[in-house]
């Protein structure tokens, strides 16, 4: 099985920065992509940012220019650098990994979520 370990969430003032980390471990054949989702109270879960092993990235419009996603493939770790944080960024952030368990079997795994709170 695959486990995702998240770190870096917390409380920060508006305009500040946080860096989230997520390390994948376990029985992994390969990883196609890793990313971050978030869900605020009363809102739908949304994709924040994602990155493939090859380095292609995708961002939500609301975070473009402020957030940056990166990967360390050797460590199976994804990072989310969050700058110029706004109160509307407050949410539970979930790490996701799109994993190949074998050459043909593909599955998604989720972290437990980490709270990010931005005060005004």
Protein Blocks (a to p, Z undefined) as FASTA:
>chain_A
ZZdddehiacddehiacddddddedjdfbdfbdcdddddehiacddfbdcdfkopacddf
klgokaccdddfklopacdddehiafklgccddddddddfblmlccddddebiaddddZZ
